[in-house]
């Protein structure tokens, strides 16, 4: 995290741009401070950098000694913050804790076990699930969340369909009054050839 380069996000030598506003940066700093007061430790970042001086930058921040009950683990942060929680008993608990949220944009697992990867993929409720390769997008694959993380999809056929309006067209090649039109002629409608 300390090696990430802050600056204008249009620059080719930049890894991380500014946050959207001073208000958002303040909210993220408050979430970091609340986690620290609850026992987390900052091991990298956590401050407003001197450079770049223009923009709402925040140093990429890593917190350890984080536990699942902290707000930081249940609220969307929208800032450069990585809370690290250790000590899950196994895959089952990791899946349970991952799903203990109203959000589900994306999830990632690092493992050499195909069984662990497939079990986590099947059971974690997230719109995108990465296995050993986080945050790599593919324009052919849909991107979007589950639960309270977004609505709809971007990319893929699902993303293209979001820009389309479905239209139903019904046509009969014969231009004539039909026996099943209003006012209804039930004797004609209920004849066996119409059933």
The 8 nearest C-alpha neighbors of each residue, nearest first, counted from 0:
[[1, 2, 3, 59, 43, 60, 61, 44],
 [0, 2, 3, 43, 59, 44, 58, 4],
 [1, 3, 0, 4, 14, 59, 5, 58],
 [4, 2, 0, 1, 14, 5, 15, 59],
 [3, 5, 14, 13, 15, 2, 6, 12],
 [6, 4, 15, 13, 16, 14, 3, 51],
 [7, 5, 16, 13, 8, 51, 15, 4],
 [6, 8, 9, 10, 16, 13, 5, 17],
 [9, 7, 16, 10, 6, 13, 15, 14],
 [10, 8, 7, 11, 13, 6, 16, 12],
 [11, 9, 8, 13, 12, 7, 6, 14],
 [10, 12, 13, 9, 8, 14, 7, 6],
 [11, 13, 10, 14, 4, 6, 8, 9],
 [14, 12, 4, 10, 11, 6, 5, 15],
 [15, 13, 4, 3, 5, 12, 16, 8],
 [16, 14, 5, 13, 4, 8, 6, 3],
 [15, 17, 8, 6, 7, 5, 18, 14],
 [18, 16, 56, 55, 54, 19, 15, 6],
 [17, 19, 55, 20, 56, 24, 16, 78],
 [18, 20, 17, 23, 55, 21, 24, 22],
 [21, 19, 23, 22, 18, 55, 24, 54],
 [20, 22, 24, 23, 55, 25, 19, 18],
 [21, 23, 25, 20, 24, 26, 19, 27],
 [24, 22, 26, 20, 25, 21, 27, 19],
 [23, 25, 21, 27, 26, 22, 28, 20],
 [24, 26, 28, 22, 23, 27, 21, 29],
 [27, 25, 23, 29, 24, 28, 22, 30],
 [26, 28, 30, 24, 29, 25, 76, 78],
 [27, 29, 31, 25, 30, 26, 32, 24],
 [30, 28, 32, 26, 27, 31, 33, 25],
 [31, 29, 27, 33, 28, 32, 34, 71],
 [30, 32, 28, 34, 29, 33, 27, 35],
 [33, 31, 35, 29, 34, 30, 28, 36],
 [32, 34, 30, 36, 35, 31, 29, 37],
 [33, 35, 37, 31, 32, 36, 39, 30],
 [36, 34, 39, 32, 38, 37, 33, 40],
 [35, 37, 33, 34, 38, 32, 39, 31],
 [36, 38, 34, 35, 39, 33, 69, 65],
 [39, 37, 35, 36, 34, 40, 64, 65],
 [38, 40, 35, 64, 65, 34, 63, 37],
 [41, 39, 63, 62, 35, 64, 42, 38],
 [40, 42, 62, 43, 61, 63, 39, 45],
 [43, 41, 61, 62, 40, 63, 44, 60],
 [44, 42, 61, 60, 41, 45, 1, 0],
 [45, 43, 60, 58, 59, 46, 61, 42],
 [44, 46, 60, 58, 43, 59, 41, 57],
 [47, 45, 58, 44, 57, 48, 28, 60],
 [46, 48, 57, 58, 56, 49, 45, 55],
 [49, 47, 50, 46, 58, 57, 56, 51],
 [48, 50, 52, 51, 47, 56, 46, 53],
 [51, 49, 52, 48, 53, 5, 6, 56],
 [50, 52, 53, 6, 49, 48, 5, 54],
 [51, 53, 50, 49, 54, 48, 56, 55],
 [54, 52, 51, 55, 50, 56, 17, 6],
 [55, 53, 17, 56, 52, 51, 18, 20],
 [56, 54, 17, 18, 21, 20, 24, 57],
 [57, 55, 17, 54, 18, 47, 58, 48],
 [58, 56, 47, 46, 59, 48, 55, 45],
 [57, 59, 44, 46, 45, 60, 47, 48],
 [60, 58, 79, 44, 0, 80, 57, 45],
 [59, 61, 44, 80, 45, 43, 58, 79],
 [62, 60, 81, 43, 42, 41, 82, 80],
 [61, 63, 41, 82, 40, 42, 83, 39],
 [62, 64, 83, 65, 40, 39, 82, 84],
 [65, 63, 39, 40, 84, 66, 38, 62],
 [64, 66, 84, 39, 63, 83, 82, 62],
 [67, 65, 68, 84, 69, 64, 72, 39],
 [66, 68, 69, 72, 65, 84, 96, 73],
 [67, 69, 66, 70, 72, 73, 71, 65],
 [70, 68, 71, 67, 72, 66, 34, 73],
 [71, 69, 73, 72, 74, 68, 34, 30],
 [70, 72, 69, 73, 74, 30, 34, 76],
 [71, 73, 70, 69, 67, 74, 68, 82],
 [74, 72, 70, 71, 100, 75, 69, 101],
 [75, 73, 71, 70, 76, 72, 102, 100],
 [74, 76, 77, 73, 71, 102, 72, 78],
 [75, 77, 78, 74, 27, 71, 80, 30],
 [78, 76, 75, 79, 27, 23, 80, 18],
 [77, 79, 76, 80, 27, 18, 24, 57],
 [80, 78, 59, 60, 81, 77, 57, 58],
 [81, 79, 60, 78, 61, 59, 82, 76],
 [82, 80, 61, 60, 62, 83, 79, 59],
 [83, 81, 62, 61, 63, 65, 80, 84],
 [84, 82, 63, 62, 65, 81, 85, 64],
 [85, 83, 65, 66, 64, 63, 82, 86],
 [86, 84, 87, 83, 64, 65, 66, 63],
 [85, 87, 88, 84, 89, 66, 93, 64],
 [88, 86, 89, 85, 93, 92, 90, 84],
 [87, 89, 92, 86, 90, 93, 91, 85],
 [90, 88, 87, 91, 92, 93, 86, 94],
 [89, 91, 93, 92, 94, 115, 88, 119],
 [90, 92, 94, 93, 89, 95, 88, 119],
 [91, 93, 95, 94, 90, 89, 96, 88],
 [92, 94, 90, 96, 91, 95, 97, 87],
 [95, 93, 97, 91, 92, 96, 123, 90],
 [96, 94, 92, 98, 97, 93, 91, 99],
 [95, 97, 99, 93, 98, 94, 92, 67],
 [98, 96, 94, 95, 99, 93, 123, 100],
 [97, 99, 95, 96, 100, 123, 124, 94],
 [100, 98, 96, 97, 95, 101, 73, 102],
 [101, 99, 102, 98, 73, 97, 103, 96],
 [100, 102, 147, 146, 103, 99, 73, 148],
 [103, 101, 147, 148, 100, 146, 104, 145],
 [102, 104, 125, 145, 144, 148, 105, 124],
 [105, 103, 144, 148, 125, 126, 145, 143],
 [106, 104, 127, 125, 126, 128, 103, 144],
 [105, 107, 128, 125, 129, 127, 108, 104],
 [108, 106, 129, 128, 130, 133, 109, 105],
 [107, 109, 130, 131, 110, 129, 116, 106],
 [108, 110, 131, 130, 107, 111, 132, 116],
 [111, 109, 112, 108, 116, 131, 115, 113],
 [110, 112, 113, 109, 116, 115, 131, 114],
 [113, 111, 115, 114, 110, 116, 117, 109],
 [112, 114, 116, 115, 117, 111, 110, 118],
 [113, 115, 117, 112, 116, 118, 119, 111],
 [116, 114, 118, 112, 113, 117, 119, 110],
 [117, 115, 113, 119, 114, 118, 120, 112],
 [116, 118, 120, 114, 119, 115, 121, 113],
 [119, 117, 115, 121, 120, 116, 114, 122],
 [118, 120, 122, 116, 117, 121, 123, 115],
 [121, 119, 117, 118, 122, 123, 116, 128],
 [120, 122, 118, 119, 117, 123, 124, 116],
 [121, 123, 119, 120, 118, 124, 94, 98],
 [124, 122, 119, 120, 94, 125, 98, 121],
 [123, 125, 103, 98, 122, 145, 126, 121],
 [126, 124, 103, 105, 104, 127, 145, 123],
 [125, 127, 144, 145, 104, 143, 105, 103],
 [128, 126, 105, 125, 142, 106, 129, 104],
 [127, 129, 106, 107, 105, 120, 125, 130],
 [128, 130, 107, 133, 132, 106, 131, 127],
 [129, 131, 108, 132, 107, 109, 116, 128],
 [130, 132, 109, 108, 129, 133, 110, 107],
 [133, 131, 130, 129, 135, 134, 107, 109],
 [134, 132, 129, 135, 107, 131, 130, 106],
 [133, 135, 136, 132, 129, 107, 105, 127],
 [134, 136, 133, 132, 137, 129, 138, 127],
 [137, 135, 134, 138, 140, 142, 139, 133],
 [136, 138, 139, 140, 135, 154, 141, 155],
 [139, 137, 154, 140, 155, 136, 141, 153],
 [138, 140, 155, 137, 154, 141, 156, 136],
 [141, 139, 155, 137, 138, 154, 142, 136],
 [142, 140, 155, 154, 153, 152, 157, 158],
 [143, 141, 153, 152, 154, 127, 140, 126],
 [144, 142, 152, 126, 104, 151, 153, 149],
 [143, 145, 104, 126, 148, 149, 103, 125],
 [146, 144, 103, 126, 148, 125, 104, 147],
 [145, 147, 148, 102, 103, 101, 144, 149],
 [148, 146, 102, 101, 149, 145, 103, 144],
 [149, 147, 144, 102, 104, 145, 103, 146],
 [150, 148, 144, 147, 143, 151, 145, 104],
 [149, 151, 152, 144, 148, 143, 145, 147],
 [150, 152, 143, 149, 153, 161, 158, 144],
 [153, 151, 143, 158, 142, 141, 157, 154],
 [152, 154, 158, 142, 141, 143, 155, 157],
 [155, 153, 158, 141, 138, 142, 140, 139],
 [154, 156, 139, 140, 141, 158, 157, 138],
 [157, 155, 159, 158, 160, 154, 141, 139],
 [158, 156, 160, 155, 159, 152, 141, 161],
 [159, 157, 153, 154, 152, 161, 155, 156],
 [160, 158, 156, 161, 157, 162, 155, 154],
 [159, 161, 163, 157, 162, 158, 156, 164],
 [160, 162, 158, 159, 163, 157, 151, 152],
 [163, 161, 160, 159, 164, 158, 157, 153],
 [164, 162, 160, 161, 165, 159, 166, 158],
 [165, 163, 166, 162, 160, 161, 167, 159],
 [164, 166, 163, 167, 160, 168, 162, 161],
 [165, 167, 164, 168, 163, 169, 160, 162],
 [166, 168, 169, 165, 164, 170, 163, 171],
 [169, 167, 166, 170, 165, 171, 164, 172],
 [168, 170, 167, 171, 166, 172, 173, 174],
 [171, 169, 172, 168, 173, 174, 167, 175],
 [170, 172, 173, 169, 174, 175, 177, 168],
 [171, 173, 170, 174, 175, 169, 176, 177],
 [174, 172, 171, 175, 170, 176, 177, 169],
 [173, 175, 172, 176, 171, 177, 170, 178],
 [176, 174, 173, 177, 171, 172, 178, 180],
 [177, 175, 178, 174, 180, 179, 173, 181],
 [176, 178, 179, 180, 175, 181, 174, 173],
 [177, 179, 180, 187, 184, 188, 176, 183],
 [178, 180, 177, 188, 183, 181, 184, 187],
 [181, 179, 177, 178, 183, 182, 176, 184],
 [182, 180, 183, 179, 184, 178, 177, 176],
 [181, 183, 180, 184, 179, 178, 185, 177],
 [182, 184, 181, 185, 180, 179, 178, 188],
 [183, 185, 186, 187, 188, 178, 182, 179],
 [184, 186, 188, 187, 183, 189, 179, 178],
 [185, 187, 189, 184, 188, 190, 183, 178],
 [188, 186, 185, 190, 184, 189, 178, 179],
 [187, 189, 185, 186, 190, 179, 193, 184],
 [188, 190, 186, 187, 185, 191, 193, 194],
 [189, 191, 187, 192, 193, 188, 186, 194],
 [192, 190, 194, 193, 189, 188, 187, 186],
 [193, 191, 190, 194, 189, 188, 187, 186],
 [194, 192, 191, 190, 188, 189, 187, 179],
 [193, 191, 192, 189, 190, 188, 187, 179]]
